[in-house]
């Protein structure tokens, strides 16, 4: 969540220093976030199924 929330001071500060708009950054990082979400869901499912 801290990677995508625009209220995160680290995200907004880093984007301001790099002079990158939030929209442009979000278009760049969305694939990574989807992959991470799938990996986390799979890990949780395996953990639940194995007890």
N, CA and C atoms as a LAMMPS dump frame, in Angstrom:
ITEM: TIMESTEP
0
ITEM: NUMBER OF ATOMS
153
ITEM: BOX BOUNDS ff ff ff
-5.0000000000000000e+02 5.0000000000000000e+02
-5.0000000000000000e+02 5.0000000000000000e+02
-5.0000000000000000e+02 5.0000000000000000e+02
ITEM: ATOMS id mol type element x y z
1 1 1 N 0.826 -1.188 0
2 1 2 C 0 0 0
3 1 3 C 0.871 1.254 0
4 2 1 N 1.986 1.222 0.696
5 2 2 C 2.824 2.412 0.766
6 2 3 C 3.462 2.773 -0.568
7 3 1 N 3.468 1.836 -1.522
8 3 2 C 4.033 2.149 -2.833
9 3 3 C 3.062 2.918 -3.715
10 4 1 N 1.777 2.828 -3.429
11 4 2 C 0.81 3.436 -4.34
12 4 3 C 0.03 4.59 -3.738
13 5 1 N 0.051 4.747 -2.424
14 5 2 C -0.728 5.825 -1.836
15 5 3 C -0.051 7.165 -2.064
16 6 1 N -0.776 8.123 -2.617
17 6 2 C -0.165 9.432 -2.858
18 6 3 C 0.059 10.219 -1.576
19 7 1 N -0.448 9.738 -0.446
20 7 2 C -0.229 10.438 0.815
21 7 3 C 1.075 10.016 1.481
22 8 1 N 1.76 9.035 0.921
23 8 2 C 3.043 8.606 1.463
24 8 3 C 4.085 9.685 1.185
25 9 1 N 4.689 10.19 2.246
26 9 2 C 5.669 11.268 2.104
27 9 3 C 6.891 10.818 1.311
28 10 1 N 7.293 9.572 1.471
29 10 2 C 8.464 9.074 0.75
30 10 3 C 8.184 9.018 -0.748
31 11 1 N 7.011 8.508 -1.124
32 11 2 C 6.657 8.42 -2.542
33 11 3 C 6.565 9.817 -3.151
34 12 1 N 5.83 10.692 -2.521
35 12 2 C 5.633 12.025 -3.087
36 12 3 C 6.921 12.839 -3.073
37 13 1 N 7.721 12.691 -2.019
38 13 2 C 8.999 13.398 -1.964
39 13 3 C 9.956 12.919 -3.037
40 14 1 N 10.043 11.609 -3.213
41 14 2 C 10.908 11.052 -4.247
42 14 3 C 10.477 11.46 -5.64
43 15 1 N 9.171 11.466 -5.874
44 15 2 C 8.667 11.877 -7.184
45 15 3 C 8.917 13.361 -7.433
46 16 1 N 8.802 14.168 -6.386
47 16 2 C 9.058 15.603 -6.539
48 16 3 C 10.528 15.867 -6.837
49 17 1 N 11.418 15.171 -6.141
50 17 2 C 12.849 15.346 -6.382
51 17 3 C 13.212 14.904 -7.797
52 18 1 N 12.617 13.8 -8.251
53 18 2 C 12.907 13.274 -9.589
54 18 3 C 12.133 13.999 -10.686
55 19 1 N 11.22 14.876 -10.293
56 19 2 C 10.369 15.61 -11.24
57 19 3 C 9.572 14.661 -12.136
58 20 1 N 8.969 13.664 -11.492
59 20 2 C 8.126 12.69 -12.189
60 20 3 C 6.71 12.852 -11.657
61 21 1 N 5.735 12.921 -12.546
62 21 2 C 4.352 13.059 -12.098
63 21 3 C 3.858 11.734 -11.514
64 22 1 N 2.873 11.84 -10.643
65 22 2 C 2.32 10.639 -10.009
66 22 3 C 1.686 9.728 -11.054
67 23 1 N 1.002 10.301 -12.031
68 23 2 C 0.377 9.497 -13.092
69 23 3 C 1.42 8.709 -13.878
70 24 1 N 2.506 9.361 -14.226
71 24 2 C 3.568 8.688 -14.995
72 24 3 C 4.194 7.566 -14.178
73 25 1 N 4.423 7.821 -12.895
74 25 2 C 5.019 6.806 -12.024
75 25 3 C 4.077 5.62 -11.86
76 26 1 N 2.787 5.893 -11.71
77 26 2 C 1.811 4.817 -11.542
78 26 3 C 1.718 3.953 -12.796
79 27 1 N 1.802 4.559 -13.979
80 27 2 C 1.807 3.781 -15.223
81 27 3 C 3.044 2.895 -15.316
82 28 1 N 4.155 3.342 -14.747
83 28 2 C 5.39 2.567 -14.773
84 28 3 C 5.347 1.393 -13.794
85 29 1 N 4.739 1.572 -12.625
86 29 2 C 4.856 0.595 -11.549
87 29 3 C 3.668 -0.355 -11.445
88 30 1 N 2.598 -0.169 -12.196
89 30 2 C 1.395 -0.978 -11.994
90 30 3 C 1.625 -2.456 -12.285
91 31 1 N 2.463 -2.785 -13.262
92 31 2 C 2.72 -4.197 -13.565
93 31 3 C 3.43 -4.877 -12.399
94 32 1 N 4.394 -4.185 -11.817
95 32 2 C 5.11 -4.71 -10.655
96 32 3 C 4.143 -4.944 -9.494
97 33 1 N 3.238 -4.023 -9.271
98 33 2 C 2.287 -4.16 -8.169
99 33 3 C 1.35 -5.346 -8.375
100 34 1 N 0.902 -5.573 -9.611
101 34 2 C 0.034 -6.718 -9.909
102 34 3 C 0.78 -8.025 -9.677
103 35 1 N 2.028 -8.098 -10.136
104 35 2 C 2.836 -9.308 -9.935
105 35 3 C 3.044 -9.57 -8.451
106 36 1 N 3.358 -8.529 -7.691
107 36 2 C 3.555 -8.695 -6.249
108 36 3 C 2.264 -9.156 -5.573
109 37 1 N 1.127 -8.617 -5.992
110 37 2 C -0.146 -9.013 -5.405
111 37 3 C -0.43 -10.489 -5.673
112 38 1 N -0.154 -10.962 -6.882
113 38 2 C -0.373 -12.373 -7.222
114 38 3 C 0.537 -13.274 -6.393
115 39 1 N 1.801 -12.887 -6.242
116 39 2 C 2.744 -13.683 -5.444
117 39 3 C 2.303 -13.742 -3.986
118 40 1 N 1.857 -12.626 -3.44
119 40 2 C 1.415 -12.59 -2.046
120 40 3 C 0.167 -13.439 -1.849
121 41 1 N -0.794 -13.336 -2.76
122 41 2 C -2.017 -14.139 -2.652
123 41 3 C -1.692 -15.621 -2.748
124 42 1 N -0.79 -15.996 -3.661
125 42 2 C -0.399 -17.401 -3.791
126 42 3 C 0.29 -17.889 -2.522
127 43 1 N 1.166 -17.078 -1.963
128 43 2 C 1.847 -17.46 -0.727
129 43 3 C 0.883 -17.634 0.431
130 44 1 N -0.078 -16.743 0.545
131 44 2 C -1.08 -16.87 1.604
132 44 3 C -1.944 -18.11 1.402
133 45 1 N -2.326 -18.381 0.161
134 45 2 C -3.141 -19.567 -0.123
135 45 3 C -2.381 -20.839 0.218
136 46 1 N -1.11 -20.906 -0.135
137 46 2 C -0.296 -22.084 0.199
138 46 3 C -0.168 -22.227 1.708
139 47 1 N 0.043 -21.122 2.386
140 47 2 C 0.147 -21.165 3.845
141 47 3 C -1.128 -21.652 4.512
142 48 1 N -2.269 -21.205 4.013
143 48 2 C -3.548 -21.632 4.578
144 48 3 C -3.797 -23.108 4.293
145 49 1 N -3.493 -23.55 3.087
146 49 2 C -3.756 -24.939 2.714
147 49 3 C -2.835 -25.928 3.43
148 50 1 N -1.613 -25.518 3.741
149 50 2 C -0.684 -26.43 4.411
150 50 3 C -0.782 -26.348 5.928
151 51 1 N -1.495 -25.386 6.415
152 51 2 C -1.719 -25.275 7.85
153 51 3 C -0.558 -24.653 8.526
